[in-house]
Amino acid sequence: MTAPTHTHMMYPESPMHRRYLVAFLFSLLTTQLHSQELELVGTIPGPATTVTVHENRAYVSEGPTLRLFNIEEPTRPSLLGSFTFPQNIYGVSVSGTIVYAAGDFYGLGIIDVSNPAAPEQIGYFQTPGQALSVAHAGSTVVVTNRLSGLELIDVSNPSAPVSQGSYFTEGYAIDVDAAGAFAYVIDTPGGLSVIDLSQSGDLEPTGIQGVREPSAAISVTNFRSPDGRDITLAGLMSANSGLELFDVSNPSTPISVGTYRDPGRPQTTFIGAAATVGYVRVQMHESRAFLADVYPPFALQMIDVSDPAAPSLVTSFVPPSTPRDIAVSGQLVLLAIGPTPGATTNTPSPGVLILRLKS
């Protein structure tokens, strides 16, 4: 008796089948993403105005003091060391064991933290204005100087930084981020400028894009979209409009692709750069955006931006006090909290909340 022959019916692959498959996989990804929550797992005692994470360390500043914490075990963060600048620290960027700090009118401070118990300043650069934020890419550090625009600093030798070039923005240069070979700066009320970091001298923007309202914070991320495209996405936060997303994959032509605004958030009456600095924060991480500001409902929001044209709320976390800054590393989200800017209180900042994403 001849054994039966089993045959497998093969369905020819078609563009329609591929589209259905992509849509199905994207649906699974979105379902998983939207099931995530933020749980509190640890705290870093205050005070805290800014927070930055690099590898297993958190860099927390308040006023002129920078503190280093080991967060390898986030439920039990431990103090490693501290360093105090001559003036307030408004921004921190970390590369290996080197910390770059935007120190108000003091300029850029460069600190070696290879021995975290005894951080040592090894370099200094006097910026032309009030240093508010800092980012780095390779051997170039970028500093916003409020009224004086943007400064590029060559830190090939961190002990002897030199000016690489400058860009005079249309308005107040407020915040900056760097990704790859470009820096992305926002100025109020000018908008978004993209700067090629290979330039020197008097810099010219590679791309310029206006914004709906003056923005006060920017963050840039890279990820692969559900349809397989590599996207570089810039998220800008304003006091009134919420999050505005720009596709900057082609740096010469930034394109506004989507917006997100908490429908329960009231409009504010603050106008101008002086009012918006420090009032809103955004941190982009892969295909997510983390948003916080000092206005009610005082919540940290995680937004799915995998489809930038339709950003959507994934989850939120309500802290016991006003958010001040956000840092994201892997599954950890660190949120600096404190009293509302301008509040007539001497209550110190409660510190930093360490949150973990869970499904």
MIFI-79476 format. One record per residue (C-alpha): residue in one letter; residue number from 0; chain; y, x, z negated. Coordinates in steps of 0.001 Angstrom, whole numbers, plus 500000, padded with zeros to 6 digits. Example, Ala and Ser with C-alpha at 12.3 -4.5 7.8 and 13.67 -1.06 7.14 Angstrom:
MIFI-79476
(rec "A"; 0; "A"; (495500; 512300; 492200))
(rec "S"; 1; "A"; (498940; 513670; 492860))
end
This chain:
MIFI-79476
(rec "M"; 0; "A"; (500000; 500000; 500000))
(rec "T"; 1; "A"; (503278; 501374; 500983))
(rec "A"; 2; "A"; (505719; 501820; 498148))
(rec "P"; 3; "A"; (508835; 499721; 498518))
(rec "T"; 4; "A"; (511882; 501519; 499794))
(rec "H"; 5; "A"; (515052; 501074; 497780))
(rec "T"; 6; "A"; (518277; 501236; 499691))
(rec "H"; 7; "A"; (521825; 501430; 498311))
(rec "M"; 8; "A"; (524423; 499482; 500201))
(rec "M"; 9; "A"; (527447; 501704; 500901))
(rec "Y"; 10; "A"; (530848; 500075; 501187))
(rec "P"; 11; "A"; (533247; 501892; 503467))
(rec "E"; 12; "A"; (536328; 503192; 501637))
(rec "S"; 13; "A"; (539520; 501701; 502937))
(rec "P"; 14; "A"; (543220; 501995; 502051))
(rec "M"; 15; "A"; (542929; 498558; 500429))
(rec "H"; 16; "A"; (540046; 499731; 498229))
(rec "R"; 17; "A"; (542019; 502832; 497232))
(rec "R"; 18; "A"; (545032; 500716; 496330))
(rec "Y"; 19; "A"; (542885; 498435; 494185))
(rec "L"; 20; "A"; (541330; 501477; 492488))
(rec "V"; 21; "A"; (544739; 503025; 491749))
(rec "A"; 22; "A"; (546000; 499688; 490410))
(rec "F"; 23; "A"; (542890; 499299; 488235))
(rec "L"; 24; "A"; (543170; 502808; 486777))
(rec "F"; 25; "A"; (546887; 502325; 486165))
(rec "S"; 26; "A"; (546096; 499040; 484382))
(rec "L"; 27; "A"; (543625; 500846; 482105))
(rec "L"; 28; "A"; (546164; 503591; 481384))
(rec "T"; 29; "A"; (548899; 501083; 480626))
(rec "T"; 30; "A"; (546626; 499042; 478348))
(rec "Q"; 31; "A"; (545681; 502171; 476401))
(rec "L"; 32; "A"; (549289; 503341; 476201))
(rec "H"; 33; "A"; (550547; 499977; 474986))
(rec "S"; 34; "A"; (547954; 499892; 472220))
(rec "Q"; 35; "A"; (549444; 502967; 470574))
(rec "E"; 36; "A"; (551291; 502851; 467276))
(rec "L"; 37; "A"; (553304; 505297; 465199))
(rec "E"; 38; "A"; (552051; 505999; 461684))
(rec "L"; 39; "A"; (553854; 507997; 459005))
(rec "V"; 40; "A"; (551722; 510978; 457952))
(rec "G"; 41; "A"; (554160; 513347; 456247))
(rec "T"; 42; "A"; (557748; 514144; 455326))
(rec "I"; 43; "A"; (560012; 517162; 455211))
(rec "P"; 44; "A"; (562572; 516884; 452405))
(rec "G"; 45; "A"; (566230; 516684; 453390))
(rec "P"; 46; "A"; (568842; 517278; 454305))
(rec "A"; 47; "A"; (568392; 517215; 458104))
(rec "T"; 48; "A"; (570639; 516649; 461109))
(rec "T"; 49; "A"; (568612; 518202; 463936))
(rec "V"; 50; "A"; (564903; 518850; 464363))
(rec "T"; 51; "A"; (563038; 520930; 466954))
(rec "V"; 52; "A"; (559300; 521617; 467233))
(rec "H"; 53; "A"; (557673; 524685; 468750))
(rec "E"; 54; "A"; (553948; 525251; 468434))
(rec "N"; 55; "A"; (553118; 524536; 464763))
(rec "R"; 56; "A"; (556617; 525005; 463395))
(rec "A"; 57; "A"; (559470; 522586; 462795))
(rec "Y"; 58; "A"; (563033; 523912; 462887))
(rec "V"; 59; "A"; (565313; 521701; 460804))
(rec "S"; 60; "A"; (569074; 522137; 460513))
(rec "E"; 61; "A"; (571726; 520591; 458327))
(rec "G"; 62; "A"; (575243; 521976; 458401))
(rec "P"; 63; "A"; (575031; 525764; 458897))
(rec "T"; 64; "A"; (571490; 526137; 457512))
(rec "L"; 65; "A"; (568313; 526333; 459581))
(rec "R"; 66; "A"; (564959; 525885; 457808))
(rec "L"; 67; "A"; (561515; 526686; 459194))
(rec "F"; 68; "A"; (558437; 524663; 458257))
(rec "N"; 69; "A"; (554747; 525078; 458968))
(rec "I"; 70; "A"; (553448; 521706; 460216))
(rec "E"; 71; "A"; (549947; 522791; 461229))
(rec "E"; 72; "A"; (548819; 520316; 458595))
(rec "P"; 73; "A"; (551423; 517567; 459130))
(rec "T"; 74; "A"; (550512; 515739; 455922))
(rec "R"; 75; "A"; (551546; 518827; 453934))
(rec "P"; 76; "A"; (554414; 520661; 455665))
(rec "S"; 77; "A"; (555390; 523897; 453946))
(rec "L"; 78; "A"; (558686; 525795; 453935))
(rec "L"; 79; "A"; (558442; 529209; 455608))
(rec "G"; 80; "A"; (562017; 530466; 455408))
(rec "S"; 81; "A"; (565663; 529735; 456165))
(rec "F"; 82; "A"; (568794; 531209; 457728))
(rec "T"; 83; "A"; (572455; 530280; 457308))
(rec "F"; 84; "A"; (575092; 530582; 460049))
(rec "P"; 85; "A"; (578851; 530935; 459598))
(rec "Q"; 86; "A"; (579385; 527419; 461065))
(rec "N"; 87; "A"; (577468; 524179; 461610))
(rec "I"; 88; "A"; (574426; 524111; 463872))
(rec "Y"; 89; "A"; (574474; 521343; 466495))
(rec "G"; 90; "A"; (571527; 522316; 468663))
(rec "V"; 91; "A"; (568423; 524524; 468588))
(rec "S"; 92; "A"; (566093; 525808; 471314))
(rec "V"; 93; "A"; (563048; 527985; 470648))
(rec "S"; 94; "A"; (561259; 530493; 472896))
(rec "G"; 95; "A"; (558306; 532245; 471273))
(rec "T"; 96; "A"; (559681; 533865; 468121))
(rec "I"; 97; "A"; (563314; 533686; 469249))
(rec "V"; 98; "A"; (565604; 530854; 468165))
(rec "Y"; 99; "A"; (568808; 530030; 470048))
(rec "A"; 100; "A"; (571308; 528022; 468009))
(rec "A"; 101; "A"; (574490; 526295; 469187))
(rec "G"; 102; "A"; (576792; 527012; 466274))
(rec "D"; 103; "A"; (580035; 525091; 466779))
(rec "F"; 104; "A"; (582992; 527432; 467400))
(rec "Y"; 105; "A"; (580878; 530385; 466281))
(rec "G"; 106; "A"; (579069; 530226; 469616))
(rec "L"; 107; "A"; (575449; 531096; 470340))
(rec "G"; 108; "A"; (573389; 532709; 467591))
(rec "I"; 109; "A"; (570088; 534433; 468411))
(rec "I"; 110; "A"; (567525; 534736; 465603))
(rec "D"; 111; "A"; (564227; 536565; 465427))
(rec "V"; 112; "A"; (561715; 534500; 463428))
(rec "S"; 113; "A"; (558670; 536718; 463966))
(rec "N"; 114; "A"; (558766; 537067; 460178))
(rec "P"; 115; "A"; (559504; 533442; 459254))
(rec "A"; 116; "A"; (560014; 534319; 455601))
(rec "A"; 117; "A"; (562973; 536513; 456567))
(rec "P"; 118; "A"; (564654; 535304; 459807))
(rec "E"; 119; "A"; (567021; 537894; 461218))
(rec "Q"; 120; "A"; (569975; 537434; 463551))
(rec "I"; 121; "A"; (569605; 539923; 466398))
(rec "G"; 122; "A"; (572203; 538680; 468859))
(rec "Y"; 123; "A"; (575396; 536682; 469260))
(rec "F"; 124; "A"; (577487; 535367; 472135))
(rec "Q"; 125; "A"; (580975; 533920; 471705))
(rec "T"; 126; "A"; (581128; 530837; 473901))
(rec "P"; 127; "A"; (584534; 529714; 475205))
(rec "G"; 128; "A"; (584488; 526388; 473349))
(rec "Q"; 129; "A"; (582658; 524309; 470764))
(rec "A"; 130; "A"; (578919; 524951; 471229))
(rec "L"; 131; "A"; (577235; 521541; 470937))
(rec "S"; 132; "A"; (573812; 521841; 472546))
(rec "V"; 133; "A"; (571521; 524531; 473899))
(rec "A"; 134; "A"; (568508; 524815; 476215))
(rec "H"; 135; "A"; (566667; 527703; 477793))
(rec "A"; 136; "A"; (564576; 528473; 480866))
(rec "G"; 137; "A"; (563073; 531927; 481190))
(rec "S"; 138; "A"; (565712; 534530; 480386))
(rec "T"; 139; "A"; (568646; 532130; 480777))
(rec "V"; 140; "A"; (570171; 530144; 477928))
(rec "V"; 141; "A"; (572465; 527209; 478694))
(rec "V"; 142; "A"; (575116; 526051; 476204))
(rec "T"; 143; "A"; (577453; 523055; 476439))
(rec "N"; 144; "A"; (580948; 523783; 475176))
(rec "R"; 145; "A"; (582510; 520329; 474980))
(rec "L"; 146; "A"; (585965; 520770; 476564))
(rec "S"; 147; "A"; (585040; 524118; 478139))
(rec "G"; 148; "A"; (582056; 522963; 480186))
(rec "L"; 149; "A"; (578780; 524810; 480542))
(rec "E"; 150; "A"; (577953; 528475; 479909))
(rec "L"; 151; "A"; (574923; 530323; 481305))
(rec "I"; 152; "A"; (573911; 533343; 479230))
(rec "D"; 153; "A"; (571479; 536071; 480273))
(rec "V"; 154; "A"; (569220; 536849; 477295))
(rec "S"; 155; "A"; (566891; 539310; 479029))
(rec "N"; 156; "A"; (567852; 541529; 476110))
(rec "P"; 157; "A"; (568281; 539084; 473202))
(rec "S"; 158; "A"; (570132; 541720; 471206))
(rec "A"; 159; "A"; (572770; 542064; 473926))
(rec "P"; 160; "A"; (573332; 538694; 475651))
(rec "V"; 161; "A"; (575769; 538659; 478576))
(rec "S"; 162; "A"; (577520; 535913; 480500))
(rec "Q"; 163; "A"; (575708; 534867; 483670))
(rec "G"; 164; "A"; (578176; 532211; 484779))
(rec "S"; 165; "A"; (580055; 529073; 483835))
(rec "Y"; 166; "A"; (580633; 525573; 485124))
(rec "F"; 167; "A"; (583722; 523578; 484217))
(rec "T"; 168; "A"; (582639; 519954; 483911))
(rec "E"; 169; "A"; (584847; 517010; 484764))
(rec "G"; 170; "A"; (584816; 515713; 481181))
(rec "Y"; 171; "A"; (583354; 516608; 477794))
(rec "A"; 172; "A"; (580153; 518648; 478228))
(rec "I"; 173; "A"; (577973; 516935; 475615))
(rec "D"; 174; "A"; (574277; 517663; 476066))
(rec "V"; 175; "A"; (571947; 519748; 478236))
(rec "D"; 176; "A"; (568262; 520188; 478993))
(rec "A"; 177; "A"; (566455; 522662; 481243))
(rec "A"; 178; "A"; (563282; 522312; 483287))
(rec "G"; 179; "A"; (561962; 524849; 485756))
(rec "A"; 180; "A"; (564799; 526552; 487604))
(rec "F"; 181; "A"; (567451; 523943; 486819))
(rec "A"; 182; "A"; (569691; 522796; 483985))
(rec "Y"; 183; "A"; (570704; 519161; 483616))
(rec "V"; 184; "A"; (574024; 518546; 481867))
(rec "I"; 185; "A"; (575878; 515377; 481038))
(rec "D"; 186; "A"; (579594; 515178; 480553))
(rec "T"; 187; "A"; (581652; 512225; 479452))
(rec "P"; 188; "A"; (582818; 510459; 481515))
(rec "G"; 189; "A"; (581763; 512518; 484548))
(rec "G"; 190; "A"; (578013; 511900; 484571))
(rec "L"; 191; "A"; (574993; 514050; 485428))
(rec "S"; 192; "A"; (575230; 517506; 487000))
(rec "V"; 193; "A"; (572264; 519633; 488101))
(rec "I"; 194; "A"; (572779; 523407; 487949))
(rec "D"; 195; "A"; (570623; 526001; 489718))
(rec "L"; 196; "A"; (569940; 528670; 487090))
(rec "S"; 197; "A"; (569609; 531411; 489703))
(rec "Q"; 198; "A"; (573391; 531271; 490223))
(rec "S"; 199; "A"; (575942; 533532; 488601))
(rec "G"; 200; "A"; (579719; 533662; 488320))
(rec "D"; 201; "A"; (581581; 530420; 488994))
(rec "L"; 202; "A"; (578749; 527921; 489259))
(rec "E"; 203; "A"; (578531; 525043; 491701))
(rec "P"; 204; "A"; (576361; 522011; 490936))
(rec "T"; 205; "A"; (573299; 521510; 493101))
(rec "G"; 206; "A"; (573559; 517760; 492587))
(rec "I"; 207; "A"; (575953; 515311; 490933))
(rec "Q"; 208; "A"; (575342; 511690; 489990))
(rec "G"; 209; "A"; (577618; 509211; 488286))
(rec "V"; 210; "A"; (576342; 507039; 485442))
(rec "R"; 211; "A"; (576945; 503426; 484483))
(rec "E"; 212; "A"; (578565; 504337; 481163))
(rec "P"; 213; "A"; (579457; 507583; 479368))
(rec "S"; 214; "A"; (576243; 509185; 478093))
(rec "A"; 215; "A"; (575713; 511233; 474958))
(rec "A"; 216; "A"; (572165; 512608; 475220))
(rec "I"; 217; "A"; (569787; 513845; 477920))
(rec "S"; 218; "A"; (566161; 514917; 478108))
(rec "V"; 219; "A"; (563987; 515851; 481108))
(rec "T"; 220; "A"; (560232; 515516; 481631))
(rec "N"; 221; "A"; (557649; 516223; 484317))
(rec "F"; 222; "A"; (554563; 514072; 484920))
(rec "R"; 223; "A"; (552289; 512746; 487642))
(rec "S"; 224; "A"; (552890; 509123; 488542))
(rec "P"; 225; "A"; (550042; 506592; 488912))
(rec "D"; 226; "A"; (550295; 506955; 492703))
(rec "G"; 227; "A"; (549802; 510727; 492457))
(rec "R"; 228; "A"; (553390; 511938; 492843))
(rec "D"; 229; "A"; (554780; 514757; 490698))
(rec "I"; 230; "A"; (558014; 513437; 489186))
(rec "T"; 231; "A"; (560834; 515180; 487358))
(rec "L"; 232; "A"; (562588; 512450; 485394))
(rec "A"; 233; "A"; (565851; 512715; 483468))
(rec "G"; 234; "A"; (566572; 510209; 480706))
(rec "L"; 235; "A"; (570203; 509646; 479711))
(rec "M"; 236; "A"; (571243; 507669; 476648))
(rec "S"; 237; "A"; (574574; 505926; 476187))
(rec "A"; 238; "A"; (575945; 503998; 473251))
(rec "N"; 239; "A"; (575996; 500703; 475140))
(rec "S"; 240; "A"; (573726; 500871; 478187))
(rec "G"; 241; "A"; (570673; 502324; 476471))
(rec "L"; 242; "A"; (568377; 504482; 478604))
(rec "E"; 243; "A"; (569171; 505247; 482244))
(rec "L"; 244; "A"; (566472; 507047; 484244))
(rec "F"; 245; "A"; (567116; 509415; 487150))
(rec "D"; 246; "A"; (564532; 510869; 489499))
(rec "V"; 247; "A"; (565638; 514505; 489832))
(rec "S"; 248; "A"; (562537; 515703; 491697))
(rec "N"; 249; "A"; (564981; 516665; 494439))
(rec "P"; 250; "A"; (567729; 518337; 492385))
(rec "S"; 251; "A"; (570311; 517964; 495144))
(rec "T"; 252; "A"; (570019; 514167; 495195))
(rec "P"; 253; "A"; (569491; 512644; 491723))
(rec "I"; 254; "A"; (568561; 508987; 492114))
(rec "S"; 255; "A"; (569031; 506254; 489505))
(rec "V"; 256; "A"; (565628; 504571; 489338))
(rec "G"; 257; "A"; (565559; 502417; 486208))
(rec "T"; 258; "A"; (567140; 501355; 482936))
(rec "Y"; 259; "A"; (565977; 500175; 479546))
(rec "R"; 260; "A"; (568031; 498517; 476845))
(rec "D"; 261; "A"; (566804; 496937; 473644))
(rec "P"; 262; "A"; (567646; 493249; 474143))
(rec "G"; 263; "A"; (568278; 492844; 470421))
(rec "R"; 264; "A"; (570815; 495643; 470232))
(rec "P"; 265; "A"; (574463; 494533; 470007))
(rec "Q"; 266; "A"; (577211; 495989; 472168))
(rec "T"; 267; "A"; (579407; 498550; 470423))
(rec "T"; 268; "A"; (583130; 499122; 470533))
(rec "F"; 269; "A"; (582990; 502933; 470480))
(rec "I"; 270; "A"; (584724; 504500; 473468))
(rec "G"; 271; "A"; (584820; 508102; 474616))
(rec "A"; 272; "A"; (582954; 511297; 473908))
(rec "A"; 273; "A"; (584180; 511701; 470350))
(rec "A"; 274; "A"; (582599; 508394; 469415))
(rec "T"; 275; "A"; (579293; 508858; 471176))
(rec "V"; 276; "A"; (578339; 512411; 470201))
(rec "G"; 277; "A"; (575397; 512276; 467841))
(rec "Y"; 278; "A"; (575166; 508492; 467900))
(rec "V"; 279; "A"; (572232; 508249; 470301))
(rec "R"; 280; "A"; (569235; 510480; 470965))
(rec "V"; 281; "A"; (566502; 510614; 473593))
(rec "Q"; 282; "A"; (563418; 512808; 473866))
(rec "M"; 283; "A"; (561288; 512649; 476996))
(rec "H"; 284; "A"; (557641; 513688; 476679))
(rec "E"; 285; "A"; (555249; 513377; 479610))
(rec "S"; 286; "A"; (555493; 509730; 480756))
(rec "R"; 287; "A"; (557132; 508506; 477545))
(rec "A"; 288; "A"; (560683; 508302; 476282))
(rec "F"; 289; "A"; (561535; 508226; 472577))
(rec "L"; 290; "A"; (564869; 506585; 471770))
(rec "A"; 291; "A"; (566932; 506357; 468606))
(rec "D"; 292; "A"; (570512; 505609; 467619))
(rec "V"; 293; "A"; (572490; 504834; 464489))
(rec "Y"; 294; "A"; (573096; 501177; 465242))
(rec "P"; 295; "A"; (570912; 498307; 464017))
(rec "P"; 296; "A"; (568006; 497805; 464093))
(rec "F"; 297; "A"; (567775; 501555; 463277))
(rec "A"; 298; "A"; (564442; 501866; 465051))
(rec "L"; 299; "A"; (562682; 504664; 466862))
(rec "Q"; 300; "A"; (561372; 503203; 470120))
(rec "M"; 301; "A"; (558652; 504618; 472372))
(rec "I"; 302; "A"; (559104; 503592; 476010))
(rec "D"; 303; "A"; (556559; 503844; 478812))
(rec "V"; 304; "A"; (558344; 505368; 481824))
(rec "S"; 305; "A"; (555264; 506002; 484006))
(rec "D"; 306; "A"; (556825; 503444; 486344))
(rec "P"; 307; "A"; (560507; 504457; 486063))
(rec "A"; 308; "A"; (561635; 501316; 487871))
(rec "A"; 309; "A"; (560140; 499156; 485103))
(rec "P"; 310; "A"; (560293; 501012; 481750))
(rec "S"; 311; "A"; (558721; 499018; 478938))
(rec "L"; 312; "A"; (558534; 499150; 475165))
(rec "V"; 313; "A"; (555217; 500470; 473831))
(rec "T"; 314; "A"; (555889; 500502; 470117))
(rec "S"; 315; "A"; (558628; 501069; 467572))
(rec "F"; 316; "A"; (559007; 502415; 464065))
(rec "V"; 317; "A"; (561663; 501359; 461573))
(rec "P"; 318; "A"; (562683; 504259; 459301))
(rec "P"; 319; "A"; (564198; 503789; 455843))
(rec "S"; 320; "A"; (567477; 505331; 457009))
(rec "T"; 321; "A"; (569465; 506054; 460154))
(rec "P"; 322; "A"; (567819; 508190; 462882))
(rec "R"; 323; "A"; (569620; 511418; 463720))
(rec "D"; 324; "A"; (567341; 513430; 465988))
(rec "I"; 325; "A"; (563881; 513376; 467606))
(rec "A"; 326; "A"; (561312; 516054; 468434))
(rec "V"; 327; "A"; (557905; 515496; 470047))
(rec "S"; 328; "A"; (554887; 517793; 470158))
(rec "G"; 329; "A"; (551506; 516504; 471320))
(rec "Q"; 330; "A"; (550678; 513457; 469191))
(rec "L"; 331; "A"; (553363; 514233; 466596))
(rec "V"; 332; "A"; (556844; 512726; 466581))
(rec "L"; 333; "A"; (559390; 514130; 464137))
(rec "L"; 334; "A"; (562390; 511985; 463255))
(rec "A"; 335; "A"; (565369; 513373; 461353))
(rec "I"; 336; "A"; (567018; 510609; 459344))
(rec "G"; 337; "A"; (570172; 510375; 457293))
(rec "P"; 338; "A"; (573239; 508298; 456461))
(rec "T"; 339; "A"; (575206; 506686; 459280))
(rec "P"; 340; "A"; (577820; 509073; 460733))
(rec "G"; 341; "A"; (581222; 508187; 459318))
(rec "A"; 342; "A"; (579768; 506323; 456336))
(rec "T"; 343; "A"; (581677; 506790; 453100))
(rec "T"; 344; "A"; (578751; 508085; 451097))
(rec "N"; 345; "A"; (577734; 511420; 449652))
(rec "T"; 346; "A"; (574045; 510590; 449833))
(rec "P"; 347; "A"; (572196; 513543; 451399))
(rec "S"; 348; "A"; (569907; 513076; 454358))
(rec "P"; 349; "A"; (566404; 512001; 453314))
(rec "G"; 350; "A"; (565014; 514616; 455709))
(rec "V"; 351; "A"; (562415; 514428; 458480))
(rec "L"; 352; "A"; (559643; 511882; 458929))
(rec "I"; 353; "A"; (556453; 513164; 460578))
(rec "L"; 354; "A"; (554817; 510425; 462639))
(rec "R"; 355; "A"; (551544; 510499; 464523))
(rec "L"; 356; "A"; (550607; 508472; 467584))
(rec "K"; 357; "A"; (547425; 506506; 467062))
(rec "S"; 358; "A"; (545566; 504104; 469332))
end
